[in-house]
């Protein structure tokens, strides 16, 4: 079932131009695939020094993970707890910048592990048949973030 940008913006903390994804193309309990065209916007919120660096692809992947988390919430839940990107590992950027990428981005994330504390995802970002970036990322959920600062009794 395809979900559009309005649904995405209503379920993630990223708002306005910072909501980078245009659609959810497919998803199940372990995977999500999203699409985006926002990298072509001259007023992209992550553009700096006249260019949009490839490291921004990690943010596209993180937003796909946030959408996946929202989709995994039970229908009775008021809202999904917003997570925080805790780490990005083994990231390989295969382009220097996104300015020359004319095609739509395809963002795929697969949850390798997940529980009440957070999740670990593997991600890939392509445009057409070209791989632009891949890696792993960890997401920390708010309950786990708060417990990290508690002193044991």
Phi and psi restraints in degrees (value plus and minus 20) as a CYANA .aco file:
   2 UNK   PHI     -98.9   -58.9
   2 UNK   PSI     113.0   153.0
   3 UNK   PHI    -137.9   -97.9
   3 UNK   PSI     116.4   156.4
   4 UNK   PHI    -114.5   -74.5
   4 UNK   PSI     156.3   196.3
   5 UNK   PHI     -75.9   -35.9
   5 UNK   PSI     -58.6   -18.6
   6 UNK   PHI     -80.7   -40.7
   6 UNK   PSI     -61.3   -21.3
   7 UNK   PHI     -85.2   -45.2
   7 UNK   PSI     -63.8   -23.8
   8 UNK   PHI     -79.0   -39.0
   8 UNK   PSI     -70.3   -30.3
   9 UNK   PHI     -82.0   -42.0
   9 UNK   PSI     -49.7    -9.7
  10 UNK   PHI     -96.7   -56.7
  10 UNK   PSI     -31.9     8.1
  11 UNK   PHI    -141.8  -101.8
  11 UNK   PSI     -18.7    21.3
  12 UNK   PHI    -150.1  -110.1
  12 UNK   PSI     141.4   181.4
  13 UNK   PHI     -95.4   -55.4
  13 UNK   PSI     -32.5     7.5
  14 UNK   PHI     -98.0   -58.0
  14 UNK   PSI      99.1   139.1
  15 UNK   PHI    -142.9  -102.9
  15 UNK   PSI     145.5   185.5
  16 UNK   PHI      38.3    78.3
  16 UNK   PSI    -161.0  -121.0
  17 UNK   PHI     -87.2   -47.2
  17 UNK   PSI     -37.4     2.6
  18 UNK   PHI     -96.3   -56.3
  18 UNK   PSI     -32.1     7.9
  19 UNK   PHI    -100.3   -60.3
  19 UNK   PSI      80.9   120.9
  20 UNK   PHI    -106.7   -66.7
  20 UNK   PSI     -40.3    -0.3
  21 UNK   PHI    -108.2   -68.2
  21 UNK   PSI     125.8   165.8
  22 UNK   PHI    -119.8   -79.8
  22 UNK   PSI     -51.8   -11.8
  23 UNK   PHI    -180.8  -140.8
  23 UNK   PSI     133.2   173.2
  24 UNK   PHI    -118.2   -78.2
  24 UNK   PSI      99.6   139.6
  25 UNK   PHI    -107.3   -67.3
  25 UNK   PSI     -58.7   -18.7
  26 UNK   PHI    -181.3  -141.3
  26 UNK   PSI     138.1   178.1
  27 UNK   PHI    -185.3  -145.3
  27 UNK   PSI     135.8   175.8
  28 UNK   PHI    -164.7  -124.7
  28 UNK   PSI    -186.9  -146.9
  29 UNK   PHI     -86.0   -46.0
  29 UNK   PSI     -38.9     1.1
  30 UNK   PHI    -138.3   -98.3
  30 UNK   PSI     -32.7     7.3
  31 UNK   PHI    -157.4  -117.4
  31 UNK   PSI     136.0   176.0
  32 UNK   PHI    -165.6  -125.6
  32 UNK   PSI     126.3   166.3
  33 UNK   PHI    -149.9  -109.9
  33 UNK   PSI     106.4   146.4
  34 UNK   PHI    -143.9  -103.9
  34 UNK   PSI     144.7   184.7
  35 UNK   PHI    -147.6  -107.6
  35 UNK   PSI     136.5   176.5
  36 UNK   PHI    -172.9  -132.9
  36 UNK   PSI     124.3   164.3
  37 UNK   PHI    -141.2  -101.2
  37 UNK   PSI     -22.4    17.6
  38 UNK   PHI     -83.4   -43.4
  38 UNK   PSI     -40.4    -0.4
  39 UNK   PHI     -83.5   -43.5
  39 UNK   PSI     -35.7     4.3
  40 UNK   PHI    -109.1   -69.1
  40 UNK   PSI     -26.6    13.4
  41 UNK   PHI     -92.2   -52.2
  41 UNK   PSI     108.0   148.0
  42 UNK   PHI     -86.1   -46.1
  42 UNK   PSI     -41.1    -1.1
  43 UNK   PHI    -125.4   -85.4
  43 UNK   PSI       9.1    49.1
  44 UNK   PHI     -72.9   -32.9
  44 UNK   PSI     112.6   152.6
  45 UNK   PHI     -86.1   -46.1
  45 UNK   PSI     -36.1     3.9
  46 UNK   PHI    -121.7   -81.7
  46 UNK   PSI     -17.6    22.4
  47 UNK   PHI     -88.1   -48.1
  47 UNK   PSI     113.4   153.4
  48 UNK   PHI    -161.7  -121.7
  48 UNK   PSI     122.2   162.2
  49 UNK   PHI      34.2    74.2
  49 UNK   PSI      17.2    57.2
  50 UNK   PHI      57.1    97.1
  50 UNK   PSI      -6.6    33.4
  51 UNK   PHI    -169.2  -129.2
  51 UNK   PSI     141.0   181.0
  52 UNK   PHI    -132.9   -92.9
  52 UNK   PSI      82.2   122.2
  53 UNK   PHI     -89.0   -49.0
  53 UNK   PSI     132.7   172.7
  54 UNK   PHI     -85.3   -45.3
  54 UNK   PSI     -43.0    -3.0
  55 UNK   PHI     -80.0   -40.0
  55 UNK   PSI     -41.1    -1.1
  56 UNK   PHI     -83.7   -43.7
  56 UNK   PSI     -38.8     1.2
  57 UNK   PHI     -83.2   -43.2
  57 UNK   PSI     -46.3    -6.3
  58 UNK   PHI     -84.1   -44.1
  58 UNK   PSI     -57.9   -17.9
  59 UNK   PHI     -86.3   -46.3
  59 UNK   PSI     -59.2   -19.2
  60 UNK   PHI     -79.1   -39.1
  60 UNK   PSI     -64.6   -24.6
  61 UNK   PHI     -85.0   -45.0
  61 UNK   PSI     -62.0   -22.0
  62 UNK   PHI     -81.8   -41.8
  62 UNK   PSI     -57.7   -17.7
  63 UNK   PHI     -88.6   -48.6
  63 UNK   PSI     -55.8   -15.8
  64 UNK   PHI     -83.2   -43.2
  64 UNK   PSI     -59.1   -19.1
  65 UNK   PHI     -84.1   -44.1
  65 UNK   PSI     -60.1   -20.1
  66 UNK   PHI     -83.1   -43.1
  66 UNK   PSI     -62.1   -22.1
  67 UNK   PHI     -84.1   -44.1
  67 UNK   PSI     -61.9   -21.9
  68 UNK   PHI     -80.3   -40.3
  68 UNK   PSI     -63.9   -23.9
  69 UNK   PHI     -79.1   -39.1
  69 UNK   PSI     -61.1   -21.1
  70 UNK   PHI     -85.3   -45.3
  70 UNK   PSI     -59.4   -19.4
  71 UNK   PHI     -88.0   -48.0
  71 UNK   PSI     -47.1    -7.1
  72 UNK   PHI    -100.8   -60.8
  72 UNK   PSI     -29.5    10.5
  73 UNK   PHI     -89.2   -49.2
  73 UNK   PSI     123.3   163.3
  74 UNK   PHI     -84.0   -44.0
  74 UNK   PSI     128.9   168.9
  75 UNK   PHI     -76.0   -36.0
  75 UNK   PSI     -46.7    -6.7
  76 UNK   PHI     -99.4   -59.4
  76 UNK   PSI     -31.4     8.6
  77 UNK   PHI     -89.1   -49.1
  77 UNK   PSI     116.9   156.9
  78 UNK   PHI     -84.4   -44.4
  78 UNK   PSI     -66.4   -26.4
  79 UNK   PHI    -180.5  -140.5
  79 UNK   PSI     139.0   179.0
  80 UNK   PHI    -100.9   -60.9
  80 UNK   PSI     122.4   162.4
  81 UNK   PHI     -90.3   -50.3
  81 UNK   PSI     111.8   151.8
  82 UNK   PHI    -100.2   -60.2
  82 UNK   PSI     109.8   149.8
  83 UNK   PHI    -111.5   -71.5
  83 UNK   PSI     156.5   196.5
  84 UNK   PHI    -149.4  -109.4
  84 UNK   PSI     113.6   153.6
  85 UNK   PHI     -85.5   -45.5
  85 UNK   PSI      95.5   135.5
  86 UNK   PHI    -114.0   -74.0
  86 UNK   PSI     -54.8   -14.8
  87 UNK   PHI    -180.7  -140.7
  87 UNK   PSI     135.2   175.2
  88 UNK   PHI    -149.5  -109.5
  88 UNK   PSI     105.9   145.9
  89 UNK   PHI    -150.0  -110.0
  89 UNK   PSI     135.3   175.3
  90 UNK   PHI      30.7    70.7
  90 UNK   PSI      15.9    55.9
  91 UNK   PHI     -99.9   -59.9
  91 UNK   PSI     109.9   149.9
  92 UNK   PHI    -142.0  -102.0
  92 UNK   PSI      98.6   138.6
  93 UNK   PHI    -118.1   -78.1
  93 UNK   PSI     100.5   140.5
  94 UNK   PHI    -120.5   -80.5
  94 UNK   PSI     -15.7    24.3
  95 UNK   PHI    -156.0  -116.0
  95 UNK   PSI     139.6   179.6
  96 UNK   PHI    -106.8   -66.8
  96 UNK   PSI     -55.5   -15.5
  97 UNK   PHI    -169.8  -129.8
  97 UNK   PSI     145.6   185.6
  98 UNK   PHI    -118.2   -78.2
  98 UNK   PSI     -24.0    16.0
  99 UNK   PHI     -81.3   -41.3
  99 UNK   PSI     -49.0    -9.0
 100 UNK   PHI    -113.3   -73.3
 100 UNK   PSI     -19.6    20.4
 101 UNK   PHI    -107.6   -67.6
 101 UNK   PSI      84.8   124.8
 102 UNK   PHI    -103.7   -63.7
 102 UNK   PSI     -49.9    -9.9
 103 UNK   PHI     -97.7   -57.7
 103 UNK   PSI     148.1   188.1
 104 UNK   PHI     -88.7   -48.7
 104 UNK   PSI     126.4   166.4
 105 UNK   PHI    -105.5   -65.5
 105 UNK   PSI     119.8   159.8
 106 UNK   PHI    -134.0   -94.0
 106 UNK   PSI      98.3   138.3
 107 UNK   PHI    -131.9   -91.9
 107 UNK   PSI      99.3   139.3
 108 UNK   PHI    -139.5   -99.5
 108 UNK   PSI     114.1   154.1
 109 UNK   PHI    -153.3  -113.3
 109 UNK   PSI     117.5   157.5
 110 UNK   PHI    -142.5  -102.5
 110 UNK   PSI     105.5   145.5
 111 UNK   PHI     -97.8   -57.8
 111 UNK   PSI      99.2   139.2
 112 UNK   PHI    -109.5   -69.5
 112 UNK   PSI     -50.6   -10.6
 113 UNK   PHI    -176.3  -136.3
 113 UNK   PSI     123.4   163.4
 114 UNK   PHI    -178.7  -138.7
 114 UNK   PSI     121.8   161.8
 115 UNK   PHI    -172.9  -132.9
 115 UNK   PSI    -186.6  -146.6
 116 UNK   PHI     -86.2   -46.2
 116 UNK   PSI     -36.9     3.1
 117 UNK   PHI    -109.2   -69.2
 117 UNK   PSI     -44.8    -4.8
 118 UNK   PHI     141.9   181.9
 118 UNK   PSI    -182.7  -142.7
 119 UNK   PHI    -172.9  -132.9
 119 UNK   PSI     136.3   176.3
 120 UNK   PHI    -139.5   -99.5
 120 UNK   PSI     109.4   149.4
 121 UNK   PHI    -143.1  -103.1
 121 UNK   PSI     131.3   171.3
 122 UNK   PHI    -127.1   -87.1
 122 UNK   PSI     117.8   157.8
 123 UNK   PHI    -153.3  -113.3
 123 UNK   PSI     136.8   176.8
 124 UNK   PHI    -161.4  -121.4
 124 UNK   PSI     118.8   158.8
 125 UNK   PHI    -144.6  -104.6
 125 UNK   PSI     105.3   145.3
 126 UNK   PHI    -143.4  -103.4
 126 UNK   PSI     141.5   181.5
 127 UNK   PHI    -155.3  -115.3
 127 UNK   PSI     100.0   140.0
 128 UNK   PHI      36.2    76.2
 128 UNK   PSI    -147.2  -107.2
 129 UNK   PHI    -117.8   -77.8
 129 UNK   PSI     -13.4    26.6
 130 UNK   PHI    -113.8   -73.8
 130 UNK   PSI     103.0   143.0
 131 UNK   PHI     -96.7   -56.7
 131 UNK   PSI     105.0   145.0
 132 UNK   PHI    -122.0   -82.0
 132 UNK   PSI     -56.0   -16.0
 133 UNK   PHI    -181.7  -141.7
 133 UNK   PSI     133.9   173.9
 134 UNK   PHI    -175.8  -135.8
 134 UNK   PSI     140.7   180.7
 135 UNK   PHI     148.5   188.5
 135 UNK   PSI    -184.7  -144.7
 136 UNK   PHI    -146.6  -106.6
 136 UNK   PSI     132.2   172.2
 137 UNK   PHI    -163.5  -123.5
 137 UNK   PSI     126.5   166.5
 138 UNK   PHI    -130.9   -90.9
 138 UNK   PSI     117.0   157.0
 139 UNK   PHI    -137.0   -97.0
 139 UNK   PSI     110.5   150.5
 140 UNK   PHI    -125.1   -85.1
 140 UNK   PSI     108.4   148.4
 141 UNK   PHI    -107.7   -67.7
 141 UNK   PSI     134.4   174.4
 142 UNK   PHI     -73.8   -33.8
 142 UNK   PSI     -61.5   -21.5
 143 UNK   PHI     -80.8   -40.8
 143 UNK   PSI     -58.7   -18.7
 144 UNK   PHI     -92.2   -52.2
 144 UNK   PSI     -55.9   -15.9
 145 UNK   PHI     -83.8   -43.8
 145 UNK   PSI     -61.3   -21.3
 146 UNK   PHI     -87.4   -47.4
 146 UNK   PSI     -57.0   -17.0
 147 UNK   PHI     -92.0   -52.0
 147 UNK   PSI     -40.4    -0.4
 148 UNK   PHI     -87.4   -47.4
 148 UNK   PSI     -41.4    -1.4
 149 UNK   PHI    -119.7   -79.7
 149 UNK   PSI     -20.4    19.6
 150 UNK   PHI    -100.1   -60.1
 150 UNK   PSI     123.9   163.9
 151 UNK   PHI    -114.6   -74.6
 151 UNK   PSI     112.3   152.3
 152 UNK   PHI     -81.9   -41.9
 152 UNK   PSI     127.4   167.4
